[in-house]
Structures are given as C-alpha cells and as structure tokens.
Amino acid sequence: MAEYGLNVFDDHGIKTLGMEDFTIKRLASQIVPAISSGGAGFKTAYDLTMDVPGYDPANCFVIITPRQYAGYDQTISDSWPVLPTYVDLGGTRIGLRTWLNYGVYDGHRFKYYWLARTVECVVEVVRVA
C-alpha cells in the first residue's frame, strides 16, 4: 500500500521524523470572492477579518489558494491574478487585504489611490502540533 506524507531519514537511513510524530488540523476555511475595484485616497482597513479559535502564529500557518486565476486568456499587461495577503492581528485574529495603495506624482505632489484586483480564493488556517 502506498504511504503518503513526510518522512525524514538521517545519514544512516534511520527514520527521524514521520507523519506519526505530529498532527495537522485545519482550523478554518473561508472563500474570498473575486474583487475588482479601486478608488481615490489611502486605504488602511482590512477587507475581512477572521477570528480563528486555536490560532497561534507559533504553530499555525495560513494558506491562500486561488480557485481560478481568471476566466479569460491572460497577458503580461493584465492586472490579474493577485492574491490577498494576511496579517496577524494578535490573539486569534487575522486580517486579509485584497488591495494595495499607490501614488501618482502629478508634478508637485503625489495623489494616492487604492486598487483591488483579487481572484476568488480559499483562505485556510492550519495548526501543526
């Protein structure tokens, strides 16, 4: 029977780490819809916050996986695909950003804008113990 997972062996071929040495548990999963918008000004708020009981950045990680990059052929100049990023907000909370801020110099100052071009994706929080 095939065995799946992770096995680590030392120089003498002795198994030092295997799947029986730790557990992986998904604590949360959420779909983030595709977003295509923007506006003037400087954006600071998170689009989505997740409160995940059991989340601890010391033994958890966050996976953001696109469900579909784009429903059409993509080119180098295209603004898709972009994935959200996450920030540890402390405690059991994480924040998700689907946008970026940028400035355009108009000759004597910068004008600031924000842009969101995010594909639909799944955000999963996983604990390793």
C-alpha positions, -999 to 999 in steps of 0.1 A, spaced: 0 0 0 13 35 -9 23 57 20 17 94 18 32 122 39 65 133 52 94 111 63 129 123 72 158 100 74 193 106 88 226 97 71 223 61 83 189 56 69 172 58 103 138 75 102 140 106 125 106 122 116 74 108 102 37 116 100 31 98 133 52 124 151 28 154 145 -7 162 135 -20 187 111 -55 202 117 -74 227 96 -89 252 120 -108 274 95 -116 277 58 -133 306 40 -138 316 4 -129 352 -5 -147 363 -37 -131 379 -66 -128 417 -63 -122 443 -90 -124 478 -77 -104 509 -68 -107 545 -57 -91 577 -46 -74 581 -13 -53 559 10 -69 527 23 -60 512 57 -88 489 68 -88 452 62 -114 438 39 -120 408 60 -111 397 95 -112 361 107 -114 351 143 -100 315 144 -102 297 178 -69 279 184 -49 301 160 -14 308 173 13 321 149 39 300 167 23 267 155 -2 277 128 1 289 92 -23 304 67 -27 291 31 -42 313 4 -51 293 -27 -67 307 -59 -98 289 -71 -94 303 -106 -69 329 -118 -91 345 -145 -119 334 -168 -100 346 -199 -66 345 -215 -41 365 -195 -13 387 -208 17 403 -192 0 437 -190 -31 422 -174 -38 431 -137 -49 396 -128 -40 374 -109 -35 389 -75 -40 371 -42 -49 386 -9 -23 389 19 -29 383 55 -17 400 87 -16 385 122 -38 409 143 -29 393 176 -48 368 196 -68 345 174 -75 371 147 -60 376 112 -68 403 87 -70 400 50 -61 427 25 -72 425 -11 -60 459 -21 -28 480 -25 -21 517 -22 -1 536 -48 8 571 -55 9 590 -88 32 621 -90 15 650 -107 44 674 -109 45 688 -74 29 662 -52 16 626 -50 -21 617 -55 -29 585 -37 -52 557 -49 -61 521 -39 -66 492 -63 -81 458 -56 -78 431 -83 -82 398 -64 -91 364 -78 -115 341 -59 -95 321 -34 -98 299 -4 -81 310 29 -73 281 52 -58 283 87 -39 252 97 -23 241 130 7 217 133 11 201 167 
